[in-house]
Structure formats: structure tokens, C-alpha cells
Amino acid sequence: MSAVAVHAGVTNPPNPTVYVKNLEERIKPDQLKEALTEIFSEYGNVIELVAKTNLRAKGQAFVVFDETEAAERAIKEVQGFELFDKPMLLDYARTKSDATVQREGSAEDFEAHRRRRLAEKERKQAYEAAEAQKKLKRPAAGAPPEAGTARPVKASRGAGLKSSNPAAGAVIPEEYLPPNKILFVQNLPEDYGVDGLTAIFGRFEGFREVRLVPGRRGIAFVEYEAEAGAISAKENTAGMALGEEGKVVKVVYQRQ
């Protein structure tokens, strides 16, 4: 490991978690974590190390110390040093890690932190899904318009019907809808009514009511006073198996 002339700007306020990027993506996660642990343990007690493995986040890691001073020393000394022939770029993490919140706060503090983090993650996923849909419907530069796309459609004909043209509008998949206080529950067993669903969803904070849809079996809406309750309920009930047949329930946020 040798120093190189790299000066990455530290933009986030000091906290015990160091964000590391520009790591070699071809290195196996276990090997990378072992190397990072050996390096950063020289500057303090590392209580958690997370090396990202999914495609979008490869080349990044989070090193959690038990005190901010250790993170400060690590950033000062390790900034720009090469690991597997690539200079590491360091900054403080934008938010506190789960391990830090658990260590410094109460159980209620950790639960609130976890909900905020989950909500932010789902909002980001919803935004990325919407942007991807926009790109799909955006014609390539200089491309001629498709046949029939420039012809106006009479409002009086088929009013209220959705266009069959896939480029007519971007629809966010249910799995990436942004959080809100109402959940849409699908694939329910036919024998599950208001009482059965209340027993499941009523144990989460801010529960208001379960609403069935007249004439429609297998679906329901569950409302909470705030997003936090809906987020917690969704996280803990999605994929739950119900009924004698073990039907797997699908839980998403209501489309707004």
C-alpha cells in the first residue's frame, strides 16, 4: 500500500462512520473486508464494516468506529492510499450507521432511525424507477416519430381508457412506489376479513383501519396515521404466508 497524490474533498460532518469508495470491484467481498479491517483497525476499534456487493454499489464500503476521533484519524492517514492498485477515497458517511445509533441511543431511537433509512431507500428506488421509465419513453435524438404517434386523439372517443402506447406515460412498478400511510394488500385468502387483517396489521404504530373492497376478493387497504406505521407494517408483513394454502401476501404502498 503506497501513497499517491489524490486529494478527495471531505464534504460531510464528522461522525464515527467512514465512507470508502473507488475500491477494486473485482476483489471478492470477504477478501476486501479482511483487507479493510486490517488497515482501519490501526486507527481505532472497528465495530462494523459493510462492503457493498450489489452491482450499483460495488467499490464502496462503510467502516464504523466506536468514536469519531478514530474516524478522523483514519481519514487523515488513509486518504488516497492504494488498496489493490486503486487509491481509496474517504469521507464521513452522510448519516449515522445502525451500529452507532444502537450503541448511542435507545431502542426507540434505533427504530425511528431504521424507519427513516428504509423510507429514504424506498423513495430513492421510486425516483430511480420513474427516471428509468422516462428514459424508455423519451425518443432517441434525431429519431423520426413512430407512425401514428403525431396524430391527435379525439377526447370524445374512448374517454377514460388507458392508451395502449407504452410511451404514453411512465407507470412506476408497484414495488417501487414511494411510501405513504396507506398499504395495498393483495393475494389474501378468501376467508380473511376485517377482523383477521386487523389482528395482523393492528399491531403496528398508528393503525387506523382495514378497508375491504366490495365485490373484490383477495385485496384490502390498510391505513395508518403516518408513513412510519405503514413502513414498519410493510417491512414486517410483505411475503407473509396466510391461510391453509399458505398464500403469500403482497404488500405495497397505495398508488397516489
Solvent accessible surface area in square Angstrom, and as a share of the most:
residue,aa,sasa,rsa
1,M,135,0.60
2,S,64,0.41
3,A,69,0.53
4,V,52,0.30
5,A,98,0.76
6,V,42,0.24
7,H,174,0.77
8,A,30,0.23
9,G,58,0.56
10,V,68,0.39
11,T,114,0.66
12,N,33,0.17
13,P,96,0.60
14,P,81,0.51
15,N,18,0.09
16,P,10,0.07
17,T,2,0.01
18,V,0,0.00
19,Y,47,0.18
20,V,0,0.00
21,K,87,0.37
22,N,51,0.26
23,L,2,0.01
24,E,21,0.09
25,E,94,0.42
26,R,207,0.75
27,I,38,0.19
28,K,152,0.64
29,P,59,0.37
30,D,116,0.60
31,Q,91,0.40
32,L,10,0.05
33,K,78,0.33
34,E,125,0.56
35,A,19,0.15
36,L,0,0.00
37,T,59,0.34
38,E,123,0.55
39,I,24,0.12
40,F,0,0.00
41,S,55,0.35
42,E,136,0.61
43,Y,51,0.19
44,G,23,0.22
45,N,83,0.43
46,V,32,0.19
47,I,57,0.29
48,E,61,0.28
49,L,21,0.10
50,V,57,0.33
51,A,11,0.09
52,K,74,0.31
53,T,76,0.44
54,N,85,0.44
55,L,161,0.80
56,R,181,0.66
57,A,17,0.13
58,K,79,0.34
59,G,7,0.07
60,Q,47,0.21
61,A,0,0.00
62,F,57,0.24
63,V,0,0.00
64,V,2,0.01
65,F,1,0.00
66,D,43,0.22
67,E,75,0.33
68,T,37,0.21
69,E,93,0.42
70,A,0,0.00
71,A,0,0.00
72,E,72,0.32
73,R,107,0.39
74,A,0,0.00
75,I,12,0.06
76,K,166,0.70
77,E,84,0.38
78,V,2,0.01
79,Q,36,0.16
80,G,1,0.01
81,F,57,0.24
82,E,44,0.20
83,L,18,0.09
84,F,64,0.27
85,D,127,0.66
86,K,61,0.26
87,P,33,0.21
88,M,0,0.00
89,L,38,0.19
90,L,3,0.02
91,D,16,0.08
92,Y,16,0.06
93,A,6,0.04
94,R,205,0.75
95,T,98,0.57
96,K,99,0.42
97,S,19,0.12
98,D,40,0.21
99,A,20,0.15
100,T,2,0.01
101,V,17,0.09
102,Q,110,0.49
103,R,140,0.51
104,E,107,0.48
105,G,32,0.30
106,S,55,0.36
107,A,81,0.63
108,E,127,0.57
109,D,73,0.38
110,F,42,0.17
111,E,50,0.22
112,A,41,0.32
113,H,16,0.07
114,R,41,0.15
115,R,39,0.14
116,R,155,0.57
117,R,107,0.39
118,L,30,0.15
119,A,6,0.05
120,E,106,0.47
121,K,110,0.47
122,E,22,0.10
123,R,103,0.38
124,K,118,0.50
125,Q,59,0.26
126,A,6,0.04
127,Y,140,0.53
128,E,53,0.24
129,A,14,0.11
130,A,21,0.16
131,E,50,0.23
132,A,53,0.41
133,Q,47,0.21
134,K,87,0.37
135,K,139,0.59
136,L,142,0.71
137,K,85,0.36
138,R,143,0.52
139,P,104,0.66
140,A,75,0.58
141,A,112,0.87
142,G,86,0.83
143,A,47,0.37
144,P,112,0.70
145,P,104,0.66
146,E,127,0.57
147,A,108,0.84
148,G,53,0.51
149,T,67,0.39
150,A,87,0.68
151,R,184,0.67
152,P,121,0.76
153,V,131,0.75
154,K,155,0.66
155,A,91,0.71
156,S,103,0.67
157,R,199,0.73
158,G,39,0.38
159,A,81,0.63
160,G,85,0.82
161,L,142,0.71
162,K,198,0.84
163,S,72,0.46
164,S,117,0.75
165,N,58,0.30
166,P,127,0.80
167,A,46,0.36
168,A,61,0.47
169,G,38,0.37
170,A,43,0.33
171,V,98,0.56
172,I,38,0.19
173,P,50,0.31
174,E,47,0.21
175,E,99,0.44
176,Y,89,0.34
177,L,11,0.05
178,P,54,0.34
179,P,8,0.05
180,N,9,0.04
181,K,74,0.32
182,I,27,0.13
183,L,0,0.00
184,F,39,0.16
185,V,0,0.00
186,Q,34,0.15
187,N,69,0.35
188,L,5,0.02
189,P,11,0.07
190,E,125,0.56
191,D,118,0.61
192,Y,62,0.24
193,G,28,0.27
194,V,70,0.40
195,D,123,0.64
196,G,27,0.26
197,L,0,0.00
198,T,48,0.28
199,A,77,0.59
200,I,24,0.12
201,F,3,0.01
202,G,31,0.30
203,R,150,0.55
204,F,22,0.09
205,E,108,0.49
206,G,24,0.23
207,F,51,0.21
208,R,128,0.47
209,E,75,0.34
210,V,13,0.07
211,R,84,0.31
212,L,78,0.39
213,V,41,0.23
214,P,127,0.80
215,G,85,0.81
216,R,144,0.53
217,R,189,0.69
218,G,19,0.18
219,I,23,0.12
220,A,0,0.00
221,F,45,0.19
222,V,0,0.00
223,E,21,0.09
224,Y,0,0.00
225,E,106,0.47
226,A,55,0.43
227,E,58,0.26
228,A,37,0.28
229,G,3,0.03
230,A,0,0.00
231,I,5,0.02
232,S,6,0.04
233,A,0,0.00
234,K,32,0.13
235,E,84,0.38
236,N,77,0.40
237,T,2,0.01
238,A,52,0.40
239,G,47,0.45
240,M,52,0.23
241,A,63,0.49
242,L,17,0.08
243,G,34,0.33
244,E,186,0.83
245,E,151,0.68
246,G,32,0.31
247,K,66,0.28
248,V,86,0.50
249,V,5,0.03
250,K,75,0.32
251,V,5,0.03
252,V,6,0.03
253,Y,3,0.01
254,Q,53,0.24
255,R,109,0.40
256,Q,173,0.77
